[in-house]
Amino acid sequence: MHGSGAEISREVFWNIVGPGFPTEQVVLYVLALGAFLLFFRGLAKSGFFTRLKVAANAKGTEVDRLNGPWDRFWYMVIDVFGHRKILREPYQGVFHFLIFWGFIALLITTAIVFLQADFIYPIWHVWFMKDGFYLGLSLFADVFGGLLIIGILMALARRYVIKPKWLDEKGEDNVILWFILAIVVTGFIVEALRIQATEVDPTSPMNPYIWFSPVGRTIAFLFSGMSEAALRDTHVVMWWTHVLGALGFIVFIAYSKLIHIFMTPVNIFLRPETPQPALKAMPPEMFENAETFGIHNIEEFSWKDIVDGEACMRCGRCVEVCPAFGTDKPLKPRDVIQDMRTYVSEKAKLAVDADGKYHIIPDEEYTGPALIGDGISKDTIWACTTCMACVEACPAYILQFPKLIELRRYMVMMESDFPAEVLDVFKGMENNSNPWSIGAHMRADWAKDLDVPVLSEKGEAEYLFYVGCAGAFDDLNKKVAVSLAKLFKAAGLDFAILGTEEGCCGDSAKKIGNEYVYQALAMANIETFNAYNVSKIITMCPHGYNTLKYDYKDLGGNYDVYHYTEILDKLIKQGKITLKQPVPELGTMTYHDSCYLGRYNNVYKQPRDILKSLNSGPVVEMASHHAKSFCCGAGGGRMWMEEDLGTRINQKRTNE
């Protein structure tokens, strides 16, 4: 075998393939072929292909997932190889990065050896694995293999020592780590035995370069007392142990969460390119033609919703940041995705015929478990605050909470199944265009005696100051509305309010699942906005800000929408708002990043700049801030629901 002479190289199948016909080499590749065949059989046995059939028959609408393919491809490459999202969490990010790149390095090394020994040399008699290239390759493989072991040990420490409560506990999770460790360690032992037998001798041409395999050389010291015969016998046993382990691992991938190795990059490529997670569009004409609203059958989801389950690696990052889970409620975003995946597999058993074809079972014929209630509990569905922390944290770009909103839509609009206290909220929105059911004629009372311009009197203005329900009716927020109006006037801003013509933005109705009420409110506002040729809107509430800025576009309402902190920050920096006298010392100040202002719209800097401009005390950050801010608990319509399970989210945030 080439590589055994005096040049700087090594024999690829040293001590395995002897002179004559390379039986062992043939056996190796037969076993490798068998492993790949068993891998695909495993995908079939595990239900992977069946779940893809369900996805192919899904009826739900979906945004374009293939636009700009090259941009998507390069985004995926950078994200996967650079660990863009994974490294946001230092400990988990680092050990996954080490494991990932360790595997990549060893895969590259194996591929090079395979090409050298089985293609290039047999066909062209060229041996490039020598001299500097060989030494560099050897060092490359050893260093990255060592880093892989460090990554595995860090992962084991998290699972057995640190043990965060959000970590998933399934048998395969332990098997995966120990399996990988065994494969890498046996590989280094094989290398160490070869080094001890062939390179330790000072007369060996490879002896001066022995430390180009630093891990293997270090382990070789353990075998320094063994005879050459013992080294060779042990090497053969360990070589086959290593090979069979590696091939077995290929098969194991098909039955485990390791399928994310292939599916997560696909999911990243297919990520939505909308500015934020979009709910399924419900055009107004749907309310005249559709027989059902929302989702209660798995096939009513989109194909991408179902494929999400294949990309989820159960890492638990979404659970770690979920405010519902953090306050002992039953919601775990990871489990929502996994429960959907399980439900797909179980229902497919009833829906796949003898020929392997999938057919959708009509409601009246289906006798299996229900998606709502059995597959995903109702308490889980109602626990979500739509804070988007799960989506922000997910390295696979899975959209978790929008799936729950679709289930809410069905429960609310088809079953009238919602928390009892929400009924009064809906009535208030329908009758008085506010969730408190306060008379609509009182909406502008906060502005009495302030000489605040009203569009019906002024006719037009550069900015519409959309006060919202909280600013108009809540005592605390009315003070904010008054202060903002005074500041806008002092700055000479051309603005006006709608007064009693203003209506509820509809955000709570939409997120609770009552799309019908939301659209009625939104269309009324859009009609009013357009009647006054409104183009720029300033909002108080982050939820109203997000709804007017993005959701109204689906109904034809296209406006430039600003949160008041964006406007104030701009006016301060333009010198149009200045302090006439110093603000008294306020002490240490902090700022709560609203989910809908921060994670949804990336407004982080402006509010902090406003606080700093006061020069009235240091501004410090809470433990959870910016994109990792902890929810206040009011989103997703939860403000109007009792919080009976666990502890209150707002109390946890206040304590922080």
HUMOHU-V168045 format. One line per field, one symbol per residue. ss: DSSP state (H for helix, E for strand, - for the rest). phi: phi as a letter, one per 20 degrees, with the letter a starting at -180 (. if undefined). burial: # if it has 9 or more other C-alpha atoms within 8 Angstrom, else .. A space follows every 10 residues. Layout:
BEGIN
ss = ???
phi = ???
burial = ???
END
This chain:
BEGIN
ss = ---------- ---------- --HHHHHHHH HHHHHHHHHH HHHHH--HHH HHHHHH---- --------HH HHHHHHHHHH HH---HHH-H HHHHHHHHHH HHHHHHHHHH HHHHHHHHHH HHHH------ HHHHHHHHHH HHHHHHHHHH HHHHHHHHHH HH-------- HHHHHHHHHH HHHHHHHHHH HHHHHHHH-- ------HHHH HH-HHHHHHH HHH----HHH HHHHHHHHHH HHHHHHHHHH HHH---HHHH HHHHHHHHH- ---------- -----HHHH- -------HHH --HHHHHHHH H-----HHHH H-HHHH---- --HHHHHHHH HHHHHHHHHH HE-----E-- ---------- -E---E-HHH HHH-----HH HHH------- HHHHHHHHHH HHHHH----- -HHHHHHHHH HH-------H HH--HHH--- ---EHHHH-- --EEEE-HHH HHH-HHHHHH HHHHHHHHHH ----EEE-HH H-----HHHH HH--HHHHHH HHHHHHHHHH H----EEEE- -HHHHHHHH- HHHHH----E EEEHHHHHHH HHH------- --------EE ---------- ----HHHHHH HHH-----EE -----HHH-- -------HHH --------HH HHHHH-
phi = .foeeeffab efdgmddefn ffgfffggff ffffffffff fffffengff ffffffefdf fbffdcflgf ffffffffff eelgefffdg ffffffffff fffgffffff fffffffdcf ffedlddeeb lffffffffg ffffffffff fffffffffd dflffeffcc gffffgffff fffffffffg ffffffeccf ggeffegfdf efdfffffff gfdfeeffff ffffffffff fffffffffg ffgfdcffff geefgffffe gfdfgbgefg fcggfgfedf ebcmccdfff fegfgffgfe efdlfnfffg efffffcmdf fcggffffff fffgfffffe ddefeneecf efgfdedefe feoefcffff feffdlfmff ffeffeleee fgffffffgf ffeddldbgg ffgfffffff eclbfemfgf fefdffegmd lefdffefnb bfceeefnff fecegfffff ffffgfffff emfebbdemf efcffngfff ffpefffgff ffffffffgf fdlfcccdde fgffgffffd ffffdnedce dcefffffff fffemeccef bgfggenfdc ceffgfeeff cmecfgffff fffflcqfdd efgdblfdfe fenefmmfge dfdeemdfff ffffff
burial = ..##..###. #.....#... .#........ ##..##.### .###..##.# #####.#### .#........ .##.###### ..#####... .######### ###.##..#. ..#####.## #.....#.## #.######## ########## ##.######. ......#... ......#.## ########## #######.## ...####..# .######### ..#....... ##.###.##. ##..###### #####.#### ..######## #......... .......... ..####.### ###.###### ##...##### ########## ####.##### #.###.##.. ###....#.. .........# ##..###..# #.######## ####.##### ########## ####...... ##.####### .####.##.# ..##.##... ..###..#.# ########## ####..#### ##.##.###. #..#####.# .######### #####.###. ######.##. .#.####### #########. #####.#.#. #########. ##...##... ..#.....#. #.######## #.##.##### ##.######. .#..##..## ########.# #.....#### .##...
END
